[in-house]
Amino acid sequence: MNIHEHNSKILEPKPIEMGFTVGKNAEYAAIPLMGSDTQLMIIHQGKQIKKCRNRKSALKFIEDHRKGKSMAKLPVD
């Protein structure tokens, strides 16, 4: 899995998630949600797929989704 970091803030005392893309052609994007320091929205092919609580859960979801595992589709707020 090829992860591309975006605008990391190494010297921040409390790091804020800045998001990332995954894949050769940036197939997946994890975009930070406004008003949260850790939550990310997963976007695939221009559609919002899932809201994740943190970076670890976002990476796990993307990995499972890429493998084609069956997942329930939840409405996104």
N, CA, C and O atoms as a printed pandas DataFrame, in Angstrom:
     atom_number atom_name residue_name chain_id  residue_number  x_coord  y_coord  z_coord
0              1         N          MET        A               1    0.863   -1.162    0.000
1              2        CA          MET        A               1    0.000    0.000    0.000
2              3         C          MET        A               1    0.910    1.225    0.000
3              4         O          MET        A               1    1.833    1.316    0.809
4              5         N          ASN        A               2    0.655    2.149   -0.891
5              6        CA          ASN        A               2    1.461    3.349   -1.055
6              7         C          ASN        A               2    0.723    4.537   -0.434
7              8         O          ASN        A               2   -0.305    4.963   -0.960
8              9         N          ILE        A               3    1.232    5.077    0.676
9             10        CA          ILE        A               3    0.585    6.177    1.392
10            11         C          ILE        A               3    1.353    7.458    1.145
11            12         O          ILE        A               3    2.579    7.482    1.261
12            13         N          HIS        A               4    0.647    8.520    0.806
13            14        CA          HIS        A               4    1.260    9.829    0.573
14            15         C          HIS        A               4    0.804   10.785    1.665
15            16         O          HIS        A               4   -0.386   11.075    1.789
16            17         N          GLU        A               5    1.743   11.267    2.447
17            18        CA          GLU        A               5    1.434   12.187    3.538
18            19         C          GLU        A               5    1.228   13.600    2.994
19            20         O          GLU        A               5    1.778   13.959    1.953
20            21         N          HIS        A               6    0.435   14.391    3.704
21            22        CA          HIS        A               6    0.168   15.763    3.307
22            23         C          HIS        A               6    0.397   16.719    4.464
23            24         O          HIS        A               6   -0.248   16.605    5.506
24            25         N          ASN        A               7    1.314   17.662    4.283
25            26        CA          ASN        A               7    1.476   18.787    5.197
26            27         C          ASN        A               7    1.555   18.363    6.666
27            28         O          ASN        A               7    0.757   18.815    7.487
28            29         N          SER        A               8    2.511   17.500    6.994
29            30        CA          SER        A               8    2.632   17.076    8.394
30            31         C          SER        A               8    3.188   18.215    9.245
31            32         O          SER        A               8    4.010   19.001    8.775
32            33         N          LYS        A               9    2.750   18.302   10.466
33            34        CA          LYS        A               9    3.197   19.340   11.396
34            35         C          LYS        A               9    3.928   18.663   12.537
35            36         O          LYS        A               9    3.343   18.382   13.583
36            37         N          ILE        A              10    5.203   18.404   12.333
37            38        CA          ILE        A              10    6.008   17.639   13.269
38            39         C          ILE        A              10    6.169   18.342   14.611
39            40         O          ILE        A              10    6.179   17.678   15.647
40            41         N          LEU        A              11    6.293   19.648   14.620
41            42        CA          LEU        A              11    6.605   20.371   15.846
42            43         C          LEU        A              11    5.392   20.783   16.673
43            44         O          LEU        A              11    5.555   21.457   17.690
44            45         N          GLU        A              12    4.198   20.405   16.274
45            46        CA          GLU        A              12    2.994   20.733   17.037
46            47         C          GLU        A              12    2.953   19.898   18.317
47            48         O          GLU        A              12    3.191   18.692   18.253
48            49         N          PRO        A              13    2.659   20.499   19.488
49            50        CA          PRO        A              13    2.590   19.725   20.727
50            51         C          PRO        A              13    1.449   18.707   20.707
51            52         O          PRO        A              13    1.584   17.611   21.252
52            53         N          LYS        A              14    0.333   19.065   20.084
53            54        CA          LYS        A              14   -0.788   18.153   19.919
54            55         C          LYS        A              14   -1.050   18.046   18.421
55            56         O          LYS        A              14   -1.731   18.898   17.850
56            57         N          PRO        A              15   -0.515   17.004   17.778
57            58        CA          PRO        A              15   -0.635   16.921   16.318
58            59         C          PRO        A              15   -2.081   16.831   15.861
59            60         O          PRO        A              15   -2.911   16.182   16.497
60            61         N          ILE        A              16   -2.365   17.490   14.752
61            62        CA          ILE        A              16   -3.688   17.484   14.143
62            63         C          ILE        A              16   -3.588   16.669   12.861
63            64         O          ILE        A              16   -2.660   16.857   12.074
64            65         N          GLU        A              17   -4.539   15.766   12.649
65            66        CA          GLU        A              17   -4.541   14.930   11.450
66            67         C          GLU        A              17   -4.723   15.798   10.213
67            68         O          GLU        A              17   -5.645   16.611   10.146
68            69         N          MET        A              18   -3.836   15.619    9.232
69            70        CA          MET        A              18   -3.875   16.428    8.016
70            71         C          MET        A              18   -4.407   15.660    6.807
71            72         O          MET        A              18   -4.656   16.264    5.764
72            73         N          GLY        A              19   -4.585   14.351    6.922
73            74        CA          GLY        A              19   -5.116   13.553    5.833
74            75         C          GLY        A              19   -4.019   12.918    5.005
75            76         O          GLY        A              19   -2.838   13.225    5.161
76            77         N          PHE        A              20   -4.439   12.014    4.109
77            78        CA          PHE        A              20   -3.491   11.317    3.248
78            79         C          PHE        A              20   -4.238   10.691    2.082
79            80         O          PHE        A              20   -5.466   10.605    2.087
80            81         N          THR        A              21   -3.469   10.252    1.073
81            82        CA          THR        A              21   -4.027    9.516   -0.049
82            83         C          THR        A              21   -3.345    8.159   -0.125
83            84         O          THR        A              21   -2.223    7.988    0.351
84            85         N          VAL        A              22   -4.038    7.194   -0.729
85            86        CA          VAL        A              22   -3.513    5.835   -0.845
86            87         C          VAL        A              22   -3.701    5.354   -2.279
87            88         O          VAL        A              22   -4.730    5.616   -2.903
88            89         N          GLY        A              23   -2.700    4.650   -2.793
89            90        CA          GLY        A              23   -2.791    4.048   -4.120
90            91         C          GLY        A              23   -1.944    4.778   -5.143
91            92         O          GLY        A              23   -1.507    5.908   -4.924
92            93         N          LYS        A              24   -1.718    4.101   -6.280
93            94        CA          LYS        A              24   -0.916    4.669   -7.367
94            95         C          LYS        A              24   -1.488    5.997   -7.851
95            96         O          LYS        A              24   -0.765    6.983   -7.993
96            97         N          ASN        A              25   -2.772    6.010   -8.097
97            98        CA          ASN        A              25   -3.438    7.206   -8.638
98            99         C          ASN        A              25   -4.275    7.899   -7.576
99           100         O          ASN        A              25   -5.287    8.528   -7.885
100          101         N          ALA        A              26   -3.858    7.783   -6.340
101          102        CA          ALA        A              26   -4.596    8.375   -5.209
102          103         C          ALA        A              26   -6.057    7.928   -5.242
103          104         O          ALA        A              26   -6.974    8.748   -5.196
104          105         N          GLU        A              27   -6.254    6.605   -5.323
105          106        CA          GLU        A              27   -7.594    6.022   -5.406
106          107         C          GLU        A              27   -8.455    6.351   -4.190
107          108         O          GLU        A              27   -9.662    6.566   -4.306
108          109         N          TYR        A              28   -7.817    6.386   -3.031
109          110        CA          TYR        A              28   -8.517    6.678   -1.789
110          111         C          TYR        A              28   -7.921    7.935   -1.168
111          112         O          TYR        A              28   -6.717    8.177   -1.254
112          113         N          ALA        A              29   -8.776    8.721   -0.548
113          114        CA          ALA        A              29   -8.310    9.898    0.178
114          115         C          ALA        A              29   -8.965    9.882    1.554
115          116         O          ALA        A              29  -10.146    9.561    1.690
116          117         N          ALA        A              30   -8.188   10.231    2.560
117          118        CA          ALA        A              30   -8.703   10.373    3.922
118          119         C          ALA        A              30   -8.586   11.856    4.262
119          120         O          ALA        A              30   -7.485   12.378    4.437
120          121         N          ILE        A              31   -9.715   12.516    4.351
121          122        CA          ILE        A              31   -9.790   13.962    4.548
122          123         C          ILE        A              31  -10.243   14.249    5.976
123          124         O          ILE        A              31  -11.217   13.656    6.440
124          125         N          PRO        A              32   -9.548   15.157    6.690
125          126        CA          PRO        A              32   -9.972   15.474    8.064
126          127         C          PRO        A              32  -11.341   16.162    8.098
127          128         O          PRO        A              32  -11.672   16.961    7.223
128          129         N          LEU        A              33  -12.114   15.838    9.112
129          130        CA          LEU        A              33  -13.424   16.462    9.300
130          131         C          LEU        A              33  -13.272   17.764   10.070
131          132         O          LEU        A              33  -12.464   17.861   10.993
132          133         N          MET        A              34  -14.045   18.748    9.688
133          134        CA          MET        A              34  -13.993   20.030   10.363
134          135         C          MET        A              34  -14.505   19.882   11.789
135          136         O          MET        A              34  -15.510   19.215   12.036
136          137         N          GLY        A              35  -13.803   20.512   12.720
137          138        CA          GLY        A              35  -14.212   20.477   14.112
138          139         C          GLY        A              35  -13.665   19.286   14.881
139          140         O          GLY        A              35  -13.996   19.103   16.053
140          141         N          SER        A              36  -12.828   18.466   14.234
141          142        CA          SER        A              36  -12.247   17.307   14.906
142          143         C          SER        A              36  -10.751   17.250   14.616
143          144         O          SER        A              36  -10.310   17.568   13.511
144          145         N          ASP        A              37   -9.978   16.843   15.617
145          146        CA          ASP        A              37   -8.534   16.717   15.425
146          147         C          ASP        A              37   -8.127   15.342   14.934
147          148         O          ASP        A              37   -6.995   15.163   14.485
148          149         N          THR        A              38   -9.030   14.356   15.009
149          150        CA          THR        A              38   -8.646   12.992   14.656
150          151         C          THR        A              38   -9.536   12.327   13.609
151          152         O          THR        A              38   -9.061   11.442   12.896
152          153         N          GLN        A              39  -10.792   12.711   13.487
153          154        CA          GLN        A              39  -11.707   12.015   12.582
154          155         C          GLN        A              39  -11.380   12.295   11.113
155          156         O          GLN        A              39  -10.972   13.395   10.743
156          157         N          LEU        A              40  -11.577   11.251   10.286
157          158        CA          LEU        A              40  -11.296   11.336    8.853
158          159         C          LEU        A              40  -12.471   10.806    8.048
159          160         O          LEU        A              40  -13.142    9.863    8.469
160          161         N          MET        A              41  -12.723   11.412    6.887
161          162        CA          MET        A              41  -13.731   10.927    5.955
162          163         C          MET        A              41  -13.002   10.218    4.826
163          164         O          MET        A              41  -12.097   10.791    4.219
164          165         N          ILE        A              42  -13.387    8.970    4.533
165          166        CA          ILE        A              42  -12.778    8.207    3.448
166          167         C          ILE        A              42  -13.547    8.498    2.177
167          168         O          ILE        A              42  -14.773    8.389    2.144
168          169         N          ILE        A              43  -12.819    8.873    1.121
169          170        CA          ILE        A              43  -13.423    9.179   -0.173
170          171         C          ILE        A              43  -12.822    8.240   -1.210
171          172         O          ILE        A              43  -11.602    8.093   -1.292
172          173         N          HIS        A              44  -13.691    7.600   -2.008
173          174        CA          HIS        A              44  -13.257    6.693   -3.072
174          175         C          HIS        A              44  -14.117    6.967   -4.297
175          176         O          HIS        A              44  -15.346    6.941   -4.224
176          177         N          GLN        A              45  -13.466    7.228   -5.413
177          178        CA          GLN        A              45  -14.139    7.545   -6.676
178          179         C          GLN        A              45  -15.143    8.685   -6.511
179          180         O          GLN        A              45  -16.240    8.642   -7.068
180          181         N          GLY        A              46  -14.764    9.695   -5.748
181          182        CA          GLY        A              46  -15.584   10.887   -5.580
182          183         C          GLY        A              46  -16.762   10.732   -4.630
183          184         O          GLY        A              46  -17.563   11.656   -4.488
184          185         N          LYS        A              47  -16.878    9.583   -3.979
185          186        CA          LYS        A              47  -17.996    9.356   -3.063
186          187         C          LYS        A              47  -17.479    9.207   -1.634
187          188         O          LYS        A              47  -16.435    8.602   -1.389
188          189         N          GLN        A              48  -18.234    9.771   -0.707
189          190        CA          GLN        A              48  -17.906    9.606    0.711
190          191         C          GLN        A              48  -18.331    8.202    1.115
191          192         O          GLN        A              48  -19.499    7.834    0.990
192          193         N          ILE        A              49  -17.368    7.424    1.601
193          194        CA          ILE        A              49  -17.667    6.039    1.949
194          195         C          ILE        A              49  -17.937    5.874    3.436
195          196         O          ILE        A              49  -18.950    5.294    3.830
196          197         N          LYS        A              50  -17.015    6.392    4.274
197          198        CA          LYS        A              50  -17.153    6.156    5.705
198          199         C          LYS        A              50  -16.440    7.233    6.502
199          200         O          LYS        A              50  -15.440    7.795    6.056
200          201         N          LYS        A              51  -16.966    7.515    7.685
201          202        CA          LYS        A              51  -16.320    8.413    8.642
202          203         C          LYS        A              51  -15.586    7.544    9.650
203          204         O          LYS        A              51  -16.193    6.696   10.304
204          205         N          CYS        A              52  -14.268    7.755    9.777
205          206        CA          CYS        A              52  -13.446    6.959   10.697
206          207         C          CYS        A              52  -13.015    7.805   11.880
207          208         O          CYS        A              52  -12.833    9.016   11.756
208          209         N          ARG        A              53  -12.852    7.166   13.024
209          210        CA          ARG        A              53  -12.506    7.875   14.264
210          211         C          ARG        A              53  -11.062    8.340   14.298
211          212         O          ARG        A              53  -10.764    9.375   14.895
212          213         N          ASN        A              54  -10.145    7.583   13.659
213          214        CA          ASN        A              54   -8.733    7.952   13.702
214          215         C          ASN        A              54   -8.001    7.385   12.486
215          216         O          ASN        A              54   -8.594    6.698   11.654
216          217         N          ARG        A              55   -6.711    7.680   12.396
217          218        CA          ARG        A              55   -5.886    7.261   11.263
218          219         C          ARG        A              55   -5.797    5.739   11.163
219          220         O          ARG        A              55   -5.871    5.180   10.068
220          221         N          LYS        A              56   -5.638    5.070   12.305
221          222        CA          LYS        A              56   -5.503    3.620   12.308
222          223         C          LYS        A              56   -6.748    2.942   11.738
223          224         O          LYS        A              56   -6.638    2.022   10.927
224          225         N          SER        A              57   -7.926    3.390   12.158
225          226        CA          SER        A              57   -9.163    2.791   11.655
226          227         C          SER        A              57   -9.386    3.128   10.184
227          228         O          SER        A              57   -9.962    2.326    9.449
228          229         N          ALA        A              58   -8.940    4.300    9.749
229          230        CA          ALA        A              58   -9.061    4.674    8.337
230          231         C          ALA        A              58   -8.186    3.772    7.466
231          232         O          ALA        A              58   -8.630    3.296    6.421
232          233         N          LEU        A              59   -6.943    3.536    7.895
233          234        CA          LEU        A              59   -6.052    2.659    7.136
234          235         C          LEU        A              59   -6.590    1.228    7.082
235          236         O          LEU        A              59   -6.508    0.571    6.044
236          237         N          LYS        A              60   -7.135    0.748    8.194
237          238        CA          LYS        A              60   -7.708   -0.602    8.237
238          239         C          LYS        A              60   -8.896   -0.704    7.289
239          240         O          LYS        A              60   -9.019   -1.684    6.554
240          241         N          PHE        A              61   -9.778    0.303    7.300
241          242        CA          PHE        A              61  -10.941    0.289    6.420
242          243         C          PHE        A              61  -10.509    0.291    4.952
243          244         O          PHE        A              61  -11.048   -0.471    4.150
244          245         N          ILE        A              62   -9.542    1.141    4.596
245          246        CA          ILE        A              62   -9.076    1.220    3.209
246          247         C          ILE        A              62   -8.464   -0.111    2.780
247          248         O          ILE        A              62   -8.715   -0.585    1.672
248          249         N          GLU        A              63   -7.664   -0.711    3.656
249          250        CA          GLU        A              63   -7.044   -1.995    3.333
250          251         C          GLU        A              63   -8.106   -3.065    3.071
251          252         O          GLU        A              63   -8.014   -3.813    2.098
252          253         N          ASP        A              64   -9.114   -3.132    3.944
253          254        CA          ASP        A              64  -10.194   -4.109    3.764
254          255         C          ASP        A              64  -10.997   -3.812    2.503
255          256         O          ASP        A              64  -11.363   -4.735    1.776
256          257         N          HIS        A              65  -11.272   -2.555    2.238
257          258        CA          HIS        A              65  -12.058   -2.174    1.067
258          259         C          HIS        A              65  -11.312   -2.507   -0.227
259          260         O          HIS        A              65  -11.925   -2.939   -1.203
260          261         N          ARG        A              66  -10.000   -2.310   -0.236
261          262        CA          ARG        A              66   -9.192   -2.630   -1.414
262          263         C          ARG        A              66   -9.177   -4.121   -1.695
263          264         O          ARG        A              66   -9.118   -4.536   -2.853
264          265         N          LYS        A              67   -9.232   -4.938   -0.633
265          266        CA          LYS        A              67   -9.233   -6.388   -0.792
266          267         C          LYS        A              67  -10.597   -6.897   -1.244
267          268         O          LYS        A              67  -10.729   -8.054   -1.644
268          269         N          GLY        A              68  -11.612   -6.034   -1.182
269          270        CA          GLY        A              68  -12.942   -6.415   -1.644
270          271         C          GLY        A              68  -13.765   -7.150   -0.617
271          272         O          GLY        A              68  -14.711   -7.853   -0.972
272          273         N          LYS        A              69  -13.423   -7.003    0.659
273          274        CA          LYS        A              69  -14.225   -7.648    1.689
274          275         C          LYS        A              69  -15.604   -7.007    1.740
275          276         O          LYS        A              69  -15.747   -5.804    1.522
276          277         N          SER        A              70  -16.602   -7.804    2.026
277          278        CA          SER        A              70  -17.963   -7.308    2.109
278          279         C          SER        A              70  -18.103   -6.395    3.317
279          280         O          SER        A              70  -17.709   -6.755    4.426
280          281         N          MET        A              71  -18.667   -5.208    3.096
281          282        CA          MET        A              71  -18.861   -4.252    4.185
282          283         C          MET        A              71  -20.233   -3.613    4.050
283          284         O          MET        A              71  -20.709   -3.347    2.947
284          285         N          ALA        A              72  -20.844   -3.380    5.168
285          286        CA          ALA        A              72  -22.130   -2.707    5.168
286          287         C          ALA        A              72  -21.937   -1.256    4.767
287          288         O          ALA        A              72  -20.926   -0.646    5.117
288          289         N          LYS        A              73  -22.886   -0.699    4.042
289          290        CA          LYS        A              73  -22.806    0.700    3.650
290          291         C          LYS        A              73  -23.709    1.503    4.579
291          292         O          LYS        A              73  -24.927    1.326    4.598
292          293         N          LEU        A              74  -23.090    2.378    5.339
293          294        CA          LEU        A              74  -23.817    3.207    6.280
294          295         C          LEU        A              74  -24.034    4.584    5.696
295          296         O          LEU        A              74  -23.165    5.085    4.982
296          297         N          PRO        A              75  -25.166    5.217    5.975
297          298        CA          PRO        A              75  -25.353    6.585    5.513
298          299         C          PRO        A              75  -24.397    7.521    6.235
299          300         O          PRO        A              75  -24.170    7.387    7.438
300          301         N          VAL        A              76  -23.839    8.469    5.491
301          302        CA          VAL        A              76  -22.908    9.417    6.057
302          303         C          VAL        A              76  -23.661   10.694    6.392
303          304         O          VAL        A              76  -24.435   11.197    5.578
304          305         N          ASP        A              77  -23.433   11.219    7.596
305          306        CA          ASP        A              77  -24.127   12.435    8.029
306          307         C          ASP        A              77  -23.694   13.611    7.197
307          308         O          ASP        A              77  -24.168   14.727    7.410
